């Protein structure tokens, strides 16, 4: 059972918080990367903040419950010399952390907005909180070269070998094998292209993250599409091999630039608004927390018309055919529970993440029924466990997952749904009270 007193209230744009790092908690988190060490979860994030005096060095936070976060500090006191000399960057972007043997490796990116004169470096430490010793360049790119050396993520394949996936806009997303002994590329070059978008949308794809799910024996590539400040959203594709090809639920390869640019990649989370809340826009640049029995998506998000960015963590549910879907509500400490048919019948607020709609999607009120006695309602059929199918006389059927969730707008426990139709269109929702 969730305890409301342990769940922090949202306090966007509180000036007292903005001026004190110790109070930031989920505030000022951008491009978050998560790593679990012992009982603690650590989030490393980009040098970006609203209010206060800007400082470079990669922000670090930690939590024991994924809900309440405390400030740790920064990995560096300034941009490392080689990265600054190559890029002129005043801060560091999009870090990622992993561990080889007894050594932690912190990957970071340096660049300037809209440029490809970029640099990915690495630092090491014997402790997750530092001190960190810079080890210099992993890969760097020149202006207009093609690849853009930012947004690194280290992924471990089924054999235990490390790879780096990276890239942003311009030339697309690349993957390269990593040498465990150095933490750097095992071969010369920039790696292999695994995803790219058409120039008509400025090649807007970035923030890659790959995770392997042994149950389905697939690698899953998460990426963010479109404008960082407005239409940003998360899509996913999968492959049997870490180097690809990665395909979406319709079989479209992520390197396909001949199709309309929004037809590639399954959209799993975009801007939305439930009744009674201001909603959230531009969710993206995610990492994935992989636990023995659970997966979580960790991303930043914004409030429409206001400055600032915040950390959100959401549970991932898996469809029976092996696709990850994202909870429409943030994680608040809820435990796994078998959902009974009677838990889901009634009124729901539903959001449809259409591939061509990049705006904020308002929830629709739809009934969930056990019988087809309302043409506007979904008929609910329960499969194994918490897997359900929703059928309607005028909408495509949706297959998905029901889980326990926290209603952040109404501040009560509820049931949430994540599902997709046969064309890969995703619908999410929460039960209303």
C-alpha angles and dihedrals in degrees: 000000000000118000111219093204089062094054113088118230118236112258105179118182095007102160093207089059093045093059097048121061091197088065098045096096102156093356120108095016113145128170093001123202118192131208130175118219117175109310093341133088114207127201121197116191148175124283097258128124145163113227130353127065114314115244129183127219113086119283119249127198134168139200139177096208106030088242108070113049131192131197118254103172137244131312093224138019093223143001108291112257101246092048093048094046092052098043110018087229119167094199142018127254142207105355126194130195132205138156130234112187108316095337129091118216119206114195119197139176132220127192143113126262112278095006134108098204085109142153136205115197137173137219130189137214140169090225129051091230093049155189089224124207115206115233096184134225126019096166135339133189135205127231111283091359094127110248119066114218101220137096100049123191127180114216126185117218127218091271093053095255119139126234133179121224115190145150145107132214115312108057097013135233122332136189129205135176116253127219107229092209094059104019087230136106114303092212135030120261136052099287132242126317112241104163137021140161131214123273089239088076092038089256088285104189126115147130097070120193126176125199129176120222109199093194092065095024093229136125112226121210114203117192138168122236134203134354118006094216103041123004099029114139142159127255133177140205133172143215140185088229128051091229091053154184090222115201133185126231090279093052096254114148116235090232092058108118095165095075120074103283094243092053093073123078127026110264109225104165133021140149113310146163129209121201114279096021137087091237129220132265138200101016111184156100092089137182125199127235108210115196126173094267105010142053127203132190114223116197146145125251141182141217115240115256094007137090122244139069133228143199118253126182121192136177120250120223122198124222119225090254092054108263124136118233128187127233115246089223132058120254112264102174099284118160128223113274136174106250114223123213090246090057092066105041116103137045122348138185107224132192124198115205100207114193095234098042108091095167130090109291117219119217120254121216109236132167123232112211139176091221135043095246097120118055090204095053133083117241109225124218121182121217128180115331113332096340115121139175122217116205129189137177092231105027132060116263115263125212118200154114135287119208138167113267146170119251102221092186096053097026096231139109115268144157121262132198134209120185147147136210125230091273093055097255109149127221125185132178151159131227113253124221 
